[in-house]
Amino acid sequence: QAGDFDAAISLHGQASDQVPNSINSRMSLLVSLQLATRFEDMTDHARWLLKAAPDDPQALRFSIQSGVWGGDPELAEAGYRALLKADPRQAQAARRFIDSEPPVPRRR
């Protein structure tokens, strides 16, 4: 809320390091990285989350978004395939997002 993204990333990164199998701490880290527009830094964490929570639509959306904006189209496609199984309705919107190649948001 205060816009101190570096501190939030550090905090959530430490939480993920201390509890490496925590899906919640990894999602919090991804949110912080997303708000900081550090999409390339999201890809490894999103890939981990894709494996750890392959049926969680939110986790799968992170993999798609970080793949598209982080320059990892294979990750985006893997997230899409998983989302197609987990929630086909959301997968339709995800396919449009991937195919539209939206510009990478810039931090304000």
Gaussian input, Z-matrix of N, CA and C with variables (Angstrom, degrees):
# hf/3-21g

backbone

0 1
 N
 C     1     B1
 C     2     B2     1     A1
 N     3     B3     2     A2     1     D1
 C     4     B4     3     A3     2     D2
 C     5     B5     4     A4     3     D3
 N     6     B6     5     A5     4     D4
 C     7     B7     6     A6     5     D5
 C     8     B8     7     A7     6     D6
 N     9     B9     8     A8     7     D7
 C    10    B10     9     A9     8     D8
 C    11    B11    10    A10     9     D9
 N    12    B12    11    A11    10    D10
 C    13    B13    12    A12    11    D11
 C    14    B14    13    A13    12    D12
 N    15    B15    14    A14    13    D13
 C    16    B16    15    A15    14    D14
 C    17    B17    16    A16    15    D15
 N    18    B18    17    A17    16    D16
 C    19    B19    18    A18    17    D17
 C    20    B20    19    A19    18    D18
 N    21    B21    20    A20    19    D19
 C    22    B22    21    A21    20    D20
 C    23    B23    22    A22    21    D21
 N    24    B24    23    A23    22    D22
 C    25    B25    24    A24    23    D23
 C    26    B26    25    A25    24    D24
 N    27    B27    26    A26    25    D25
 C    28    B28    27    A27    26    D26
 C    29    B29    28    A28    27    D27
 N    30    B30    29    A29    28    D28
 C    31    B31    30    A30    29    D29
 C    32    B32    31    A31    30    D30
 N    33    B33    32    A32    31    D31
 C    34    B34    33    A33    32    D32
 C    35    B35    34    A34    33    D33
 N    36    B36    35    A35    34    D34
 C    37    B37    36    A36    35    D35
 C    38    B38    37    A37    36    D36
 N    39    B39    38    A38    37    D37
 C    40    B40    39    A39    38    D38
 C    41    B41    40    A40    39    D39
 N    42    B42    41    A41    40    D40
 C    43    B43    42    A42    41    D41
 C    44    B44    43    A43    42    D42
 N    45    B45    44    A44    43    D43
 C    46    B46    45    A45    44    D44
 C    47    B47    46    A46    45    D45
 N    48    B48    47    A47    46    D46
 C    49    B49    48    A48    47    D47
 C    50    B50    49    A49    48    D48
 N    51    B51    50    A50    49    D49
 C    52    B52    51    A51    50    D50
 C    53    B53    52    A52    51    D51
 N    54    B54    53    A53    52    D52
 C    55    B55    54    A54    53    D53
 C    56    B56    55    A55    54    D54
 N    57    B57    56    A56    55    D55
 C    58    B58    57    A57    56    D56
 C    59    B59    58    A58    57    D57
 N    60    B60    59    A59    58    D58
 C    61    B61    60    A60    59    D59
 C    62    B62    61    A61    60    D60
 N    63    B63    62    A62    61    D61
 C    64    B64    63    A63    62    D62
 C    65    B65    64    A64    63    D63
 N    66    B66    65    A65    64    D64
 C    67    B67    66    A66    65    D65
 C    68    B68    67    A67    66    D66
 N    69    B69    68    A68    67    D67
 C    70    B70    69    A69    68    D68
 C    71    B71    70    A70    69    D69
 N    72    B72    71    A71    70    D70
 C    73    B73    72    A72    71    D71
 C    74    B74    73    A73    72    D72
 N    75    B75    74    A74    73    D73
 C    76    B76    75    A75    74    D74
 C    77    B77    76    A76    75    D75
 N    78    B78    77    A77    76    D76
 C    79    B79    78    A78    77    D77
 C    80    B80    79    A79    78    D78
 N    81    B81    80    A80    79    D79
 C    82    B82    81    A81    80    D80
 C    83    B83    82    A82    81    D81
 N    84    B84    83    A83    82    D82
 C    85    B85    84    A84    83    D83
 C    86    B86    85    A85    84    D84
 N    87    B87    86    A86    85    D85
 C    88    B88    87    A87    86    D86
 C    89    B89    88    A88    87    D87
 N    90    B90    89    A89    88    D88
 C    91    B91    90    A90    89    D89
 C    92    B92    91    A91    90    D90
 N    93    B93    92    A92    91    D91
 C    94    B94    93    A93    92    D92
 C    95    B95    94    A94    93    D93
 N    96    B96    95    A95    94    D94
 C    97    B97    96    A96    95    D95
 C    98    B98    97    A97    96    D96
 N    99    B99    98    A98    97    D97
 C   100   B100    99    A99    98    D98
 C   101   B101   100   A100    99    D99
 N   102   B102   101   A101   100   D100
 C   103   B103   102   A102   101   D101
 C   104   B104   103   A103   102   D102
 N   105   B105   104   A104   103   D103
 C   106   B106   105   A105   104   D104
 C   107   B107   106   A106   105   D105
 N   108   B108   107   A107   106   D106
 C   109   B109   108   A108   107   D107
 C   110   B110   109   A109   108   D108
 N   111   B111   110   A110   109   D109
 C   112   B112   111   A111   110   D110
 C   113   B113   112   A112   111   D111
 N   114   B114   113   A113   112   D112
 C   115   B115   114   A114   113   D113
 C   116   B116   115   A115   114   D114
 N   117   B117   116   A116   115   D115
 C   118   B118   117   A117   116   D116
 C   119   B119   118   A118   117   D117
 N   120   B120   119   A119   118   D118
 C   121   B121   120   A120   119   D119
 C   122   B122   121   A121   120   D120
 N   123   B123   122   A122   121   D121
 C   124   B124   123   A123   122   D122
 C   125   B125   124   A124   123   D123
 N   126   B126   125   A125   124   D124
 C   127   B127   126   A126   125   D125
 C   128   B128   127   A127   126   D126
 N   129   B129   128   A128   127   D127
 C   130   B130   129   A129   128   D128
 C   131   B131   130   A130   129   D129
 N   132   B132   131   A131   130   D130
 C   133   B133   132   A132   131   D131
 C   134   B134   133   A133   132   D132
 N   135   B135   134   A134   133   D133
 C   136   B136   135   A135   134   D134
 C   137   B137   136   A136   135   D135
 N   138   B138   137   A137   136   D136
 C   139   B139   138   A138   137   D137
 C   140   B140   139   A139   138   D138
 N   141   B141   140   A140   139   D139
 C   142   B142   141   A141   140   D140
 C   143   B143   142   A142   141   D141
 N   144   B144   143   A143   142   D142
 C   145   B145   144   A144   143   D143
 C   146   B146   145   A145   144   D144
 N   147   B147   146   A146   145   D145
 C   148   B148   147   A147   146   D146
 C   149   B149   148   A148   147   D147
 N   150   B150   149   A149   148   D148
 C   151   B151   150   A150   149   D149
 C   152   B152   151   A151   150   D150
 N   153   B153   152   A152   151   D151
 C   154   B154   153   A153   152   D152
 C   155   B155   154   A154   153   D153
 N   156   B156   155   A155   154   D154
 C   157   B157   156   A156   155   D155
 C   158   B158   157   A157   156   D156
 N   159   B159   158   A158   157   D157
 C   160   B160   159   A159   158   D158
 C   161   B161   160   A160   159   D159
 N   162   B162   161   A161   160   D160
 C   163   B163   162   A162   161   D161
 C   164   B164   163   A163   162   D162
 N   165   B165   164   A164   163   D163
 C   166   B166   165   A165   164   D164
 C   167   B167   166   A166   165   D165
 N   168   B168   167   A167   166   D166
 C   169   B169   168   A168   167   D167
 C   170   B170   169   A169   168   D168
 N   171   B171   170   A170   169   D169
 C   172   B172   171   A171   170   D170
 C   173   B173   172   A172   171   D171
 N   174   B174   173   A173   172   D172
 C   175   B175   174   A174   173   D173
 C   176   B176   175   A175   174   D174
 N   177   B177   176   A176   175   D175
 C   178   B178   177   A177   176   D176
 C   179   B179   178   A178   177   D177
 N   180   B180   179   A179   178   D178
 C   181   B181   180   A180   179   D179
 C   182   B182   181   A181   180   D180
 N   183   B183   182   A182   181   D181
 C   184   B184   183   A183   182   D182
 C   185   B185   184   A184   183   D183
 N   186   B186   185   A185   184   D184
 C   187   B187   186   A186   185   D185
 C   188   B188   187   A187   186   D186
 N   189   B189   188   A188   187   D187
 C   190   B190   189   A189   188   D188
 C   191   B191   190   A190   189   D189
 N   192   B192   191   A191   190   D190
 C   193   B193   192   A192   191   D191
 C   194   B194   193   A193   192   D192
 N   195   B195   194   A194   193   D193
 C   196   B196   195   A195   194   D194
 C   197   B197   196   A196   195   D195
 N   198   B198   197   A197   196   D196
 C   199   B199   198   A198   197   D197
 C   200   B200   199   A199   198   D198
 N   201   B201   200   A200   199   D199
 C   202   B202   201   A201   200   D200
 C   203   B203   202   A202   201   D201
 N   204   B204   203   A203   202   D202
 C   205   B205   204   A204   203   D203
 C   206   B206   205   A205   204   D204
 N   207   B207   206   A206   205   D205
 C   208   B208   207   A207   206   D206
 C   209   B209   208   A208   207   D207
 N   210   B210   209   A209   208   D208
 C   211   B211   210   A210   209   D209
 C   212   B212   211   A211   210   D210
 N   213   B213   212   A212   211   D211
 C   214   B214   213   A213   212   D212
 C   215   B215   214   A214   213   D213
 N   216   B216   215   A215   214   D214
 C   217   B217   216   A216   215   D215
 C   218   B218   217   A217   216   D216
 N   219   B219   218   A218   217   D217
 C   220   B220   219   A219   218   D218
 C   221   B221   220   A220   219   D219
 N   222   B222   221   A221   220   D220
 C   223   B223   222   A222   221   D221
 C   224   B224   223   A223   222   D222
 N   225   B225   224   A224   223   D223
 C   226   B226   225   A225   224   D224
 C   227   B227   226   A226   225   D225
 N   228   B228   227   A227   226   D226
 C   229   B229   228   A228   227   D227
 C   230   B230   229   A229   228   D228
 N   231   B231   230   A230   229   D229
 C   232   B232   231   A231   230   D230
 C   233   B233   232   A232   231   D231
 N   234   B234   233   A233   232   D232
 C   235   B235   234   A234   233   D233
 C   236   B236   235   A235   234   D234
 N   237   B237   236   A236   235   D235
 C   238   B238   237   A237   236   D236
 C   239   B239   238   A238   237   D237
 N   240   B240   239   A239   238   D238
 C   241   B241   240   A240   239   D239
 C   242   B242   241   A241   240   D240
 N   243   B243   242   A242   241   D241
 C   244   B244   243   A243   242   D242
 C   245   B245   244   A244   243   D243
 N   246   B246   245   A245   244   D244
 C   247   B247   246   A246   245   D245
 C   248   B248   247   A247   246   D246
 N   249   B249   248   A248   247   D247
 C   250   B250   249   A249   248   D248
 C   251   B251   250   A250   249   D249
 N   252   B252   251   A251   250   D250
 C   253   B253   252   A252   251   D251
 C   254   B254   253   A253   252   D252
 N   255   B255   254   A254   253   D253
 C   256   B256   255   A255   254   D254
 C   257   B257   256   A256   255   D255
 N   258   B258   257   A257   256   D256
 C   259   B259   258   A258   257   D257
 C   260   B260   259   A259   258   D258
 N   261   B261   260   A260   259   D259
 C   262   B262   261   A261   260   D260
 C   263   B263   262   A262   261   D261
 N   264   B264   263   A263   262   D262
 C   265   B265   264   A264   263   D263
 C   266   B266   265   A265   264   D264
 N   267   B267   266   A266   265   D265
 C   268   B268   267   A267   266   D266
 C   269   B269   268   A268   267   D267
 N   270   B270   269   A269   268   D268
 C   271   B271   270   A270   269   D269
 C   272   B272   271   A271   270   D270
 N   273   B273   272   A272   271   D271
 C   274   B274   273   A273   272   D272
 C   275   B275   274   A274   273   D273
 N   276   B276   275   A275   274   D274
 C   277   B277   276   A276   275   D275
 C   278   B278   277   A277   276   D276
 N   279   B279   278   A278   277   D277
 C   280   B280   279   A279   278   D278
 C   281   B281   280   A280   279   D279
 N   282   B282   281   A281   280   D280
 C   283   B283   282   A282   281   D281
 C   284   B284   283   A283   282   D282
 N   285   B285   284   A284   283   D283
 C   286   B286   285   A285   284   D284
 C   287   B287   286   A286   285   D285
 N   288   B288   287   A287   286   D286
 C   289   B289   288   A288   287   D287
 C   290   B290   289   A289   288   D288
 N   291   B291   290   A290   289   D289
 C   292   B292   291   A291   290   D290
 C   293   B293   292   A292   291   D291
 N   294   B294   293   A293   292   D292
 C   295   B295   294   A294   293   D293
 C   296   B296   295   A295   294   D294
 N   297   B297   296   A296   295   D295
 C   298   B298   297   A297   296   D296
 C   299   B299   298   A298   297   D297
 N   300   B300   299   A299   298   D298
 C   301   B301   300   A300   299   D299
 C   302   B302   301   A301   300   D300
 N   303   B303   302   A302   301   D301
 C   304   B304   303   A303   302   D302
 C   305   B305   304   A304   303   D303
 N   306   B306   305   A305   304   D304
 C   307   B307   306   A306   305   D305
 C   308   B308   307   A307   306   D306
 N   309   B309   308   A308   307   D307
 C   310   B310   309   A309   308   D308
 C   311   B311   310   A310   309   D309
 N   312   B312   311   A311   310   D310
 C   313   B313   312   A312   311   D311
 C   314   B314   313   A313   312   D312
 N   315   B315   314   A314   313   D313
 C   316   B316   315   A315   314   D314
 C   317   B317   316   A316   315   D315
 N   318   B318   317   A317   316   D316
 C   319   B319   318   A318   317   D317
 C   320   B320   319   A319   318   D318
 N   321   B321   320   A320   319   D319
 C   322   B322   321   A321   320   D320
 C   323   B323   322   A322   321   D321

   B1=1.4426
   B2=1.5278
   B3=1.3155
   B4=1.4617
   B5=1.5234
   B6=1.3225
   B7=1.4478
   B8=1.5186
   B9=1.3208
   B10=1.4675
   B11=1.5261
   B12=1.3244
   B13=1.4580
   B14=1.5236
   B15=1.3325
   B16=1.4629
   B17=1.5287
   B18=1.3303
   B19=1.4692
   B20=1.5234
   B21=1.3252
   B22=1.4613
   B23=1.5267
   B24=1.3286
   B25=1.4620
   B26=1.5191
   B27=1.3152
   B28=1.4635
   B29=1.5293
   B30=1.3173
   B31=1.4632
   B32=1.5272
   B33=1.3282
   B34=1.4666
   B35=1.5203
   B36=1.3128
   B37=1.4613
   B38=1.5232
   B39=1.3305
   B40=1.4644
   B41=1.5238
   B42=1.3262
   B43=1.4694
   B44=1.5253
   B45=1.3242
   B46=1.4673
   B47=1.5211
   B48=1.3270
   B49=1.4627
   B50=1.5225
   B51=1.3367
   B52=1.4611
   B53=1.5185
   B54=1.3172
   B55=1.4703
   B56=1.5341
   B57=1.3213
   B58=1.4629
   B59=1.5274
   B60=1.3037
   B61=1.4629
   B62=1.5257
   B63=1.3243
   B64=1.4543
   B65=1.5262
   B66=1.2970
   B67=1.4573
   B68=1.5236
   B69=1.3221
   B70=1.4721
   B71=1.5264
   B72=1.3331
   B73=1.4725
   B74=1.5213
   B75=1.3244
   B76=1.4673
   B77=1.5240
   B78=1.3286
   B79=1.4699
   B80=1.5248
   B81=1.3224
   B82=1.4666
   B83=1.5213
   B84=1.3247
   B85=1.4594
   B86=1.5276
   B87=1.3200
   B88=1.4596
   B89=1.5276
   B90=1.3124
   B91=1.4676
   B92=1.5273
   B93=1.3226
   B94=1.4669
   B95=1.5240
   B96=1.3235
   B97=1.4622
   B98=1.5263
   B99=1.3216
   B100=1.4635
   B101=1.5273
   B102=1.3180
   B103=1.4614
   B104=1.5233
   B105=1.3253
   B106=1.4577
   B107=1.5271
   B108=1.3149
   B109=1.4736
   B110=1.5280
   B111=1.3199
   B112=1.4672
   B113=1.5261
   B114=1.3140
   B115=1.4586
   B116=1.5290
   B117=1.3277
   B118=1.4635
   B119=1.5236
   B120=1.3318
   B121=1.4651
   B122=1.5322
   B123=1.3196
   B124=1.4687
   B125=1.5255
   B126=1.3232
   B127=1.4621
   B128=1.5201
   B129=1.3125
   B130=1.4756
   B131=1.5257
   B132=1.3230
   B133=1.4651
   B134=1.5246
   B135=1.3200
   B136=1.4663
   B137=1.5259
   B138=1.3143
   B139=1.4642
   B140=1.5352
   B141=1.3391
   B142=1.4706
   B143=1.5207
   B144=1.3279
   B145=1.4523
   B146=1.5228
   B147=1.3057
   B148=1.4649
   B149=1.5281
   B150=1.3183
   B151=1.4743
   B152=1.5318
   B153=1.3229
   B154=1.4650
   B155=1.5260
   B156=1.3228
   B157=1.4749
   B158=1.5320
   B159=1.3298
   B160=1.4689
   B161=1.5206
   B162=1.3294
   B163=1.4645
   B164=1.5257
   B165=1.3164
   B166=1.4630
   B167=1.5287
   B168=1.3280
   B169=1.4665
   B170=1.5258
   B171=1.3243
   B172=1.4698
   B173=1.5287
   B174=1.3171
   B175=1.4642
   B176=1.5252
   B177=1.3039
   B178=1.4593
   B179=1.5226
   B180=1.3195
   B181=1.4684
   B182=1.5318
   B183=1.3459
   B184=1.4598
   B185=1.5266
   B186=1.3247
   B187=1.4644
   B188=1.5269
   B189=1.3089
   B190=1.4633
   B191=1.5259
   B192=1.3168
   B193=1.4641
   B194=1.5280
   B195=1.3189
   B196=1.4621
   B197=1.5233
   B198=1.3194
   B199=1.4584
   B200=1.5149
   B201=1.3276
   B202=1.4653
   B203=1.5281
   B204=1.3279
   B205=1.4599
   B206=1.5205
   B207=1.3288
   B208=1.4642
   B209=1.5111
   B210=1.3365
   B211=1.4597
   B212=1.5168
   B213=1.3280
   B214=1.4598
   B215=1.5278
   B216=1.3345
   B217=1.4655
   B218=1.5326
   B219=1.3218
   B220=1.4725
   B221=1.5247
   B222=1.3248
   B223=1.4653
   B224=1.5214
   B225=1.3143
   B226=1.4677
   B227=1.5222
   B228=1.3143
   B229=1.4677
   B230=1.5202
   B231=1.3287
   B232=1.4695
   B233=1.5247
   B234=1.3298
   B235=1.4628
   B236=1.5112
   B237=1.3109
   B238=1.4674
   B239=1.5318
   B240=1.3194
   B241=1.4762
   B242=1.5306
   B243=1.3203
   B244=1.4670
   B245=1.5249
   B246=1.3233
   B247=1.4656
   B248=1.5279
   B249=1.3086
   B250=1.4619
   B251=1.5300
   B252=1.3201
   B253=1.4765
   B254=1.5261
   B255=1.3258
   B256=1.4665
   B257=1.5260
   B258=1.3260
   B259=1.4629
   B260=1.5266
   B261=1.3240
   B262=1.4695
   B263=1.5282
   B264=1.3266
   B265=1.4710
   B266=1.5249
   B267=1.3234
   B268=1.4655
   B269=1.5271
   B270=1.3195
   B271=1.4589
   B272=1.5242
   B273=1.3121
   B274=1.4695
   B275=1.5271
   B276=1.3182
   B277=1.4684
   B278=1.5272
   B279=1.3213
   B280=1.4643
   B281=1.5277
   B282=1.3151
   B283=1.4612
   B284=1.5238
   B285=1.3348
   B286=1.4657
   B287=1.5373
   B288=1.3301
   B289=1.4628
   B290=1.5302
   B291=1.3112
   B292=1.4604
   B293=1.5273
   B294=1.3103
   B295=1.4651
   B296=1.5260
   B297=1.3310
   B298=1.4632
   B299=1.5217
   B300=1.3372
   B301=1.4566
   B302=1.5234
   B303=1.3367
   B304=1.4693
   B305=1.5284
   B306=1.3223
   B307=1.4715
   B308=1.5271
   B309=1.3017
   B310=1.4590
   B311=1.5264
   B312=1.3252
   B313=1.4788
   B314=1.5211
   B315=1.2911
   B316=1.4637
   B317=1.5170
   B318=1.3097
   B319=1.4678
   B320=1.5239
   B321=1.3045
   B322=1.4750
   B323=1.4982
   A1=110.57
   A2=116.55
   A3=120.02
   A4=111.98
   A5=116.70
   A6=119.94
   A7=114.66
   A8=117.80
   A9=120.75
   A10=108.28
   A11=114.36
   A12=120.00
   A13=112.31
   A14=117.28
   A15=119.55
   A16=111.32
   A17=116.35
   A18=119.45
   A19=110.51
   A20=117.05
   A21=120.25
   A22=110.83
   A23=116.57
   A24=120.70
   A25=109.94
   A26=116.77
   A27=120.99
   A28=111.16
   A29=116.00
   A30=121.03
   A31=111.51
   A32=116.23
   A33=119.08
   A34=111.77
   A35=117.21
   A36=120.63
   A37=111.13
   A38=116.33
   A39=120.35
   A40=110.94
   A41=116.51
   A42=120.10
   A43=110.33
   A44=117.08
   A45=120.72
   A46=111.21
   A47=116.97
   A48=120.32
   A49=111.28
   A50=116.58
   A51=120.51
   A52=112.50
   A53=116.85
   A54=121.83
   A55=106.53
   A56=116.32
   A57=119.59
   A58=115.35
   A59=118.57
   A60=120.86
   A61=113.03
   A62=116.88
   A63=120.99
   A64=110.58
   A65=115.29
   A66=120.67
   A67=109.72
   A68=117.51
   A69=120.42
   A70=112.49
   A71=117.36
   A72=117.70
   A73=110.45
   A74=117.54
   A75=120.23
   A76=110.60
   A77=117.00
   A78=119.45
   A79=110.68
   A80=117.06
   A81=119.99
   A82=110.71
   A83=116.33
   A84=120.10
   A85=110.28
   A86=116.98
   A87=120.50
   A88=111.81
   A89=117.29
   A90=120.32
   A91=109.95
   A92=117.07
   A93=120.51
   A94=111.40
   A95=116.71
   A96=120.42
   A97=111.08
   A98=116.08
   A99=120.45
   A100=110.63
   A101=117.46
   A102=120.84
   A103=111.89
   A104=116.12
   A105=120.98
   A106=111.74
   A107=116.72
   A108=125.04
   A109=111.96
   A110=116.08
   A111=122.02
   A112=108.62
   A113=115.47
   A114=122.17
   A115=112.89
   A116=117.26
   A117=118.71
   A118=110.80
   A119=116.66
   A120=120.45
   A121=111.94
   A122=115.95
   A123=120.16
   A124=112.72
   A125=117.93
   A126=119.54
   A127=113.85
   A128=119.02
   A129=119.61
   A130=111.44
   A131=116.14
   A132=120.16
   A133=110.86
   A134=116.30
   A135=120.17
   A136=110.87
   A137=116.89
   A138=120.69
   A139=110.20
   A140=116.01
   A141=120.20
   A142=109.91
   A143=115.89
   A144=121.41
   A145=111.41
   A146=117.13
   A147=121.77
   A148=110.52
   A149=116.47
   A150=120.41
   A151=111.79
   A152=116.48
   A153=120.41
   A154=113.16
   A155=116.92
   A156=121.07
   A157=109.90
   A158=117.05
   A159=119.96
   A160=115.35
   A161=117.16
   A162=120.74
   A163=112.61
   A164=117.57
   A165=121.89
   A166=109.38
   A167=117.99
   A168=120.11
   A169=114.12
   A170=117.65
   A171=119.23
   A172=110.26
   A173=116.72
   A174=120.60
   A175=110.38
   A176=116.28
   A177=120.75
   A178=111.25
   A179=117.03
   A180=119.63
   A181=110.85
   A182=116.84
   A183=119.60
   A184=110.99
   A185=116.67
   A186=118.74
   A187=110.47
   A188=116.78
   A189=120.44
   A190=110.40
   A191=115.67
   A192=119.89
   A193=111.54
   A194=117.04
   A195=118.37
   A196=110.75
   A197=117.50
   A198=119.85
   A199=112.25
   A200=116.86
   A201=121.28
   A202=110.12
   A203=117.04
   A204=120.39
   A205=113.17
   A206=117.19
   A207=120.41
   A208=113.60
   A209=117.18
   A210=120.73
   A211=114.78
   A212=117.56
   A213=121.69
   A214=108.95
   A215=117.24
   A216=120.08
   A217=113.49
   A218=117.48
   A219=119.30
   A220=111.21
   A221=116.99
   A222=121.12
   A223=110.08
   A224=117.16
   A225=120.56
   A226=110.63
   A227=117.35
   A228=120.84
   A229=111.79
   A230=117.48
   A231=120.69
   A232=110.27
   A233=116.26
   A234=120.49
   A235=111.24
   A236=116.42
   A237=120.75
   A238=110.91
   A239=117.13
   A240=120.08
   A241=111.08
   A242=116.47
   A243=120.13
   A244=110.65
   A245=117.00
   A246=120.57
   A247=110.90
   A248=116.95
   A249=121.44
   A250=110.69
   A251=116.44
   A252=121.23
   A253=111.30
   A254=116.48
   A255=121.15
   A256=112.70
   A257=117.17
   A258=121.10
   A259=109.08
   A260=117.28
   A261=120.63
   A262=114.33
   A263=118.03
   A264=119.27
   A265=111.47
   A266=116.56
   A267=119.56
   A268=111.20
   A269=116.17
   A270=120.22
   A271=111.35
   A272=117.30
   A273=119.71
   A274=110.72
   A275=116.40
   A276=120.58
   A277=110.36
   A278=116.44
   A279=120.34
   A280=110.98
   A281=116.80
   A282=120.61
   A283=110.44
   A284=116.06
   A285=119.68
   A286=110.86
   A287=116.10
   A288=121.02
   A289=110.35
   A290=117.16
   A291=121.28
   A292=110.58
   A293=115.94
   A294=120.62
   A295=113.46
   A296=117.28
   A297=119.83
   A298=112.87
   A299=116.56
   A300=121.62
   A301=111.24
   A302=116.70
   A303=119.57
   A304=111.48
   A305=116.44
   A306=118.87
   A307=110.37
   A308=115.36
   A309=121.16
   A310=108.80
   A311=117.03
   A312=119.17
   A313=110.53
   A314=115.18
   A315=121.59
   A316=109.10
   A317=114.67
   A318=120.53
   A319=109.02
   A320=116.12
   A321=121.35
   A322=111.09
   D1=-35.94
   D2=-178.41
   D3=-82.41
   D4=-9.11
   D5=178.51
   D6=84.57
   D7=9.71
   D8=178.11
   D9=-87.96
   D10=74.85
   D11=-174.10
   D12=-66.19
   D13=-36.80
   D14=-179.51
   D15=-61.66
   D16=-41.19
   D17=178.86
   D18=-67.31
   D19=-39.54
   D20=178.79
   D21=-65.36
   D22=-42.13
   D23=178.33
   D24=-62.61
   D25=-42.70
   D26=178.53
   D27=-61.74
   D28=-46.85
   D29=-179.76
   D30=-61.04
   D31=-49.72
   D32=-177.95
   D33=-71.80
   D34=-29.05
   D35=174.24
   D36=-65.61
   D37=-41.85
   D38=177.21
   D39=-64.03
   D40=-41.31
   D41=178.41
   D42=-62.25
   D43=-41.43
   D44=178.92
   D45=-67.13
   D46=-35.52
   D47=177.02
   D48=-67.94
   D49=-39.61
   D50=-177.80
   D51=-74.05
   D52=-33.18
   D53=179.40
   D54=-129.43
   D55=77.56
   D56=-170.18
   D57=-63.98
   D58=-18.95
   D59=179.92
   D60=-98.52
   D61=11.70
   D62=-179.57
   D63=-82.52
   D64=113.09
   D65=177.93
   D66=-66.01
   D67=-40.39
   D68=-178.32
   D69=-63.79
   D70=-42.38
   D71=-179.84
   D72=-68.12
   D73=-33.69
   D74=178.16
   D75=-68.70
   D76=-39.80
   D77=177.39
   D78=-65.33
   D79=-39.70
   D80=177.78
   D81=-62.55
   D82=-40.26
   D83=177.17
   D84=-62.96
   D85=-42.32
   D86=178.98
   D87=-63.25
   D88=-39.47
   D89=177.22
   D90=-62.12
   D91=-45.21
   D92=179.54
   D93=-62.30
   D94=-43.61
   D95=178.08
   D96=-64.20
   D97=-38.99
   D98=178.77
   D99=-63.19
   D100=-47.20
   D101=-179.85
   D102=-63.01
   D103=-29.07
   D104=177.52
   D105=-84.98
   D106=1.11
   D107=-177.22
   D108=55.81
   D109=37.44
   D110=177.32
   D111=-101.09
   D112=65.63
   D113=-172.14
   D114=-67.38
   D115=-36.46
   D116=178.26
   D117=-64.26
   D118=-34.37
   D119=178.59
   D120=-70.79
   D121=-17.26
   D122=-179.40
   D123=-77.22
   D124=-24.40
   D125=-166.01
   D126=-62.08
   D127=-44.73
   D128=-179.78
   D129=-63.41
   D130=-41.08
   D131=179.77
   D132=-68.72
   D133=-39.42
   D134=178.05
   D135=-66.02
   D136=-37.53
   D137=177.14
   D138=-63.25
   D139=-42.78
   D140=177.26
   D141=-60.51
   D142=-45.74
   D143=-178.15
   D144=-64.42
   D145=-37.15
   D146=177.42
   D147=-58.47
   D148=-39.92
   D149=178.64
   D150=-75.91
   D151=-37.57
   D152=-175.82
   D153=-77.33
   D154=-28.95
   D155=-175.93
   D156=-137.07
   D157=62.82
   D158=-173.30
   D159=-68.81
   D160=-8.23
   D161=179.21
   D162=-110.03
   D163=2.39
   D164=-176.48
   D165=-92.05
   D166=110.33
   D167=-177.40
   D168=-55.76
   D169=-37.13
   D170=-179.97
   D171=-65.02
   D172=-44.08
   D173=177.96
   D174=-61.07
   D175=-40.21
   D176=-178.72
   D177=-69.47
   D178=-36.41
   D179=176.19
   D180=-64.20
   D181=-37.44
   D182=175.59
   D183=-61.21
   D184=-40.92
   D185=-179.10
   D186=-66.02
   D187=-38.34
   D188=179.08
   D189=-66.91
   D190=-50.37
   D191=-177.82
   D192=-62.20
   D193=-47.60
   D194=-178.16
   D195=-68.68
   D196=-30.52
   D197=175.75
   D198=-66.81
   D199=-44.90
   D200=-179.79
   D201=-66.41
   D202=-53.08
   D203=-174.39
   D204=-84.49
   D205=-19.05
   D206=179.81
   D207=-94.49
   D208=4.47
   D209=175.93
   D210=77.65
   D211=29.33
   D212=-179.98
   D213=-127.52
   D214=78.30
   D215=-176.06
   D216=-61.65
   D217=-28.90
   D218=177.48
   D219=-64.33
   D220=-38.84
   D221=176.55
   D222=-64.56
   D223=-44.17
   D224=178.76
   D225=-59.74
   D226=-43.31
   D227=-179.81
   D228=-67.97
   D229=-38.56
   D230=177.11
   D231=-63.27
   D232=-42.29
   D233=176.65
   D234=-63.09
   D235=-40.95
   D236=178.66
   D237=-62.49
   D238=-46.67
   D239=-179.89
   D240=-60.26
   D241=-40.60
   D242=178.48
   D243=-68.15
   D244=-40.59
   D245=179.74
   D246=-66.89
   D247=-33.36
   D248=177.11
   D249=-58.85
   D250=-36.45
   D251=177.31
   D252=-79.09
   D253=-42.08
   D254=-173.94
   D255=-75.10
   D256=-39.90
   D257=-176.56
   D258=-156.29
   D259=84.80
   D260=-176.20
   D261=-55.49
   D262=-31.34
   D263=179.77
   D264=-65.10
   D265=-42.95
   D266=177.86
   D267=-70.10
   D268=-28.18
   D269=-178.87
   D270=-63.79
   D271=-32.16
   D272=178.42
   D273=-61.19
   D274=-46.37
   D275=178.67
   D276=-65.70
   D277=-38.06
   D278=178.79
   D279=-63.02
   D280=-40.18
   D281=179.27
   D282=-62.23
   D283=-42.14
   D284=177.86
   D285=-63.16
   D286=-40.01
   D287=178.67
   D288=-62.33
   D289=-47.77
   D290=-179.61
   D291=-61.94
   D292=-47.15
   D293=-175.84
   D294=-69.82
   D295=-27.02
   D296=-177.82
   D297=-79.46
   D298=-13.92
   D299=-178.55
   D300=45.63
   D301=61.91
   D302=-178.37
   D303=-62.78
   D304=147.94
   D305=179.23
   D306=-63.51
   D307=147.93
   D308=179.37
   D309=-68.24
   D310=125.76
   D311=177.52
   D312=-62.62
   D313=146.15
   D314=177.41
   D315=-107.79
   D316=145.21
   D317=179.56
   D318=-70.19
   D319=136.97
   D320=179.92
   D321=-87.79

